[in-house]
Amino acid sequence: MDRCYIEYLNASKNFQRDILYFEGENAYEDAVAWGQANLENFIRDMIKYV
C-alpha cells in the first residue's frame, strides 16, 4: 500500500501551508490527477512519500 502527499500553499486559507494525503494502490496516480486539476503550477516533484 502506497501513501504519499502533496504540500502546497492554499489560496483559500490565506496562502497557509496545506497537506493533502493519498493512500492506496493508486495513491501516486491519484495525487498526480488531483495536482494537475487543482494546482496551476503543479509539478510531479511536489509529491512526497511518507
N, C-alpha and C positions, 0 to 999 in steps of 0.2 A: 504494500500500500504506500503510495506516494503522498507526501504532504509538502506543499510549497506555499509561498505568499508573495504578494506584491505590496511594497511600501511606497506610498505616494503622498503628495500634498493635496488635501481635499479642499477644493474651492468652496464648496457649500459649508464648510466648517472653518471659514476664515483662514484657509491655507494651513491648517494644522496637519501634522503628520498622521496618516491613517494606514492601517494594515488590514489587508483582506486575505484570508486563508482559503486554500483549496485543498481538498482531501479526496482520496480515492484513486482508482486505477487511471483515470484520465485527468488527474489534477493539473499536470503541466498544460495539456491542451485546453482545459477549461480556463486556466489563468491567461493563456495567450488570447483566447477568444474574448474574455472579459476586458483585457487590457486594450486590445485593438478597438473594441466597441466603445470604451468609456474614457480612454486617456488619449489626448491629442498627440502627445509626444512619447508614446509608448515604444519601448524597445525591449527585446526579449531578455536583455541583461538585467532588467528590473525584477525578474522572477528569481527568488531565492528559495533554497530548500531548508527545511527545518531539521 
